[in-house]
């Protein structure tokens, strides 16, 4: 996960087939994501969008744990 993505954890996603998703936009605050989502729903009322908090935990290096 890039530093920019860590600073913008709130995402608007569009669900796709086979449990996939497409990140449409990223935001620092949930309120910003909600405002953007309202505008998107007015522009494309038939489309489905969701707000998610996207965090990815960095895997720990097992070699460091053994030392």
C-alpha positions in Angstrom: 0.0 0.0 0.0 1.5 3.3 -1.0 1.8 6.2 1.4 -0.9 8.2 -0.5 -3.3 5.3 0.0 -2.5 5.2 3.7 -3.4 8.9 3.9 -6.7 8.3 2.0 -8.2 5.2 3.6 -11.9 5.9 2.8 -12.8 4.6 -0.7 -15.8 4.7 -3.0 -15.9 1.3 -4.7 -18.0 -0.1 -7.5 -18.8 -3.8 -7.0 -18.1 -6.0 -10.1 -18.8 -9.6 -11.0 -17.1 -12.5 -9.2 -16.7 -10.6 -5.9 -14.3 -8.1 -7.5 -14.3 -4.4 -6.9 -13.1 -1.2 -8.6 -11.9 1.7 -6.5 -13.4 4.8 -8.0 -12.0 7.4 -5.6 -10.1 7.7 -2.3 -10.6 10.3 0.6 -9.1 11.2 3.9 -12.4 11.7 5.6 -15.6 9.7 5.5 -17.7 12.9 5.2 -15.8 13.8 2.0 -16.5 10.3 0.6 -20.2 10.6 1.5 -20.5 14.0 -0.2 -18.8 12.7 -3.4 -21.0 9.6 -3.3 -24.2 11.7 -3.2 -23.0 13.6 -6.3 -22.1 10.3 -8.1 -25.5 8.8 -7.4 -27.2 11.9 -8.9 -25.1 11.6 -12.0 -25.5 7.8 -12.4 -28.6 6.7 -10.5 -28.5 3.2 -11.9 -24.9 2.4 -10.8 -24.0 0.8 -7.4 -21.3 2.4 -5.3 -20.3 1.7 -1.7 -18.1 3.4 0.9 -15.4 1.3 2.5 -12.5 1.8 4.9 -9.6 0.2 3.1 -6.8 -0.8 5.4 -4.1 -3.3 4.5 -1.9 -4.8 7.2 1.6 -5.2 6.1 2.8 -8.8 6.4 5.6 -9.2 9.0 8.8 -10.8 7.9 9.0 -14.2 9.6 12.8 -14.1 9.5 12.8 -11.0 11.8 10.6 -12.8 14.3 13.1 -15.8 14.5 16.1 -13.6 15.3 
